[in-house]
């Protein structure tokens, strides 16, 4: 059996390398999906960026545990053919069961989009079905965000706990922190991105020594933008203000 493993190992490496360097032909128009309660559907735009090959586009939704679901949200159509250099649409539809979801906070799901390439007519060819997976947040109707008001992320606070900062999310929204630094022009490579559930808190890594006395945290907004917040500390508590 050992010789078989030795022979297959280089092939496995080549497959992994190809997967890492390949670029998806079917592209999604966003990096996260917000499904608003009270709406009939949320439209997602997709595009086949291949100039010469048709692809199938397959969409579905998974729960937090990675299990495919068809309720309380569903994707329509689940499968469609896309001609070369063409555009298409998918819709995420809340079903009546969405009314049973918590109405005082967001619910987390994941939207997946897989491209299925045409069958190759070349012998011994390797084909990859690449997949895009983004976060999907179901936002109850009563939690609609007014773009003319301060972002809810400004309600975040930090508190010092020994040599660590603990970030507190008092809002009903999921908040993703992508990077951090001692100031707006610096990024700490060792920072571990976090996603804060509604009304939760979590320690940040690295600690106070690396983040400094007035840390700047970068969050991801509904549109995939990355605004920055600077925290001012008084004692053990720190409050946020926007970095212009």
Secondary structure as the mmCIF struct_conf table of DSSP 4:
data_model
#
loop_
_struct_conf.conf_type_id
_struct_conf.id
_struct_conf.beg_label_comp_id
_struct_conf.beg_label_asym_id
_struct_conf.beg_label_seq_id
_struct_conf.end_label_comp_id
_struct_conf.end_label_asym_id
_struct_conf.end_label_seq_id
HELX_RH_AL_P HELX_RH_AL_P1 UNK A 2 UNK A 21
BEND BEND1 UNK A 25 UNK A 25
STRN STRN1 UNK A 26 UNK A 28
BEND BEND2 UNK A 29 UNK A 29
BEND BEND3 UNK A 31 UNK A 31
STRN STRN2 UNK A 32 UNK A 36
TURN_TY1_P TURN_TY1_P1 UNK A 37 UNK A 38
BEND BEND4 UNK A 40 UNK A 40
STRN STRN3 UNK A 42 UNK A 48
BEND BEND5 UNK A 51 UNK A 52
STRN STRN4 UNK A 55 UNK A 62
TURN_TY1_P TURN_TY1_P2 UNK A 64 UNK A 65
BEND BEND6 UNK A 66 UNK A 66
STRN STRN5 UNK A 68 UNK A 69
BEND BEND7 UNK A 71 UNK A 72
STRN STRN6 UNK A 73 UNK A 76
BEND BEND8 UNK A 77 UNK A 78
STRN STRN7 UNK A 79 UNK A 82
TURN_TY1_P TURN_TY1_P3 UNK A 84 UNK A 85
STRN STRN8 UNK A 86 UNK A 94
HELX_RH_3T_P HELX_RH_3T_P1 UNK A 96 UNK A 100
BEND BEND9 UNK A 101 UNK A 101
BEND BEND10 UNK A 103 UNK A 105
STRN STRN9 UNK A 107 UNK A 117
HELX_LH_PP_P HELX_LH_PP_P1 UNK A 118 UNK A 120
BEND BEND11 UNK A 122 UNK A 122
TURN_TY1_P TURN_TY1_P4 UNK A 123 UNK A 124
STRN STRN10 UNK A 131 UNK A 139
HELX_RH_3T_P HELX_RH_3T_P2 UNK A 141 UNK A 143
TURN_TY1_P TURN_TY1_P5 UNK A 147 UNK A 148
BEND BEND12 UNK A 149 UNK A 149
HELX_RH_3T_P HELX_RH_3T_P3 UNK A 152 UNK A 155
STRN STRN11 UNK A 157 UNK A 161
TURN_TY1_P TURN_TY1_P6 UNK A 162 UNK A 163
STRN STRN12 UNK A 164 UNK A 169
BEND BEND13 UNK A 171 UNK A 173
STRN STRN13 UNK A 175 UNK A 181
BEND BEND14 UNK A 182 UNK A 183
TURN_TY1_P TURN_TY1_P7 UNK A 184 UNK A 185
TURN_TY1_P TURN_TY1_P8 UNK A 189 UNK A 190
STRN STRN14 UNK A 194 UNK A 196
HELX_LH_PP_P HELX_LH_PP_P2 UNK A 197 UNK A 197
TURN_TY1_P TURN_TY1_P9 UNK A 198 UNK A 199
STRN STRN15 UNK A 200 UNK A 203
BEND BEND15 UNK A 205 UNK A 206
HELX_RH_AL_P HELX_RH_AL_P2 UNK A 208 UNK A 211
BEND BEND16 UNK A 213 UNK A 214
STRN STRN16 UNK A 216 UNK A 219
TURN_TY1_P TURN_TY1_P10 UNK A 222 UNK A 223
BEND BEND17 UNK A 224 UNK A 224
STRN STRN17 UNK A 228 UNK A 234
TURN_TY1_P TURN_TY1_P11 UNK A 235 UNK A 236
STRN STRN18 UNK A 237 UNK A 242
#
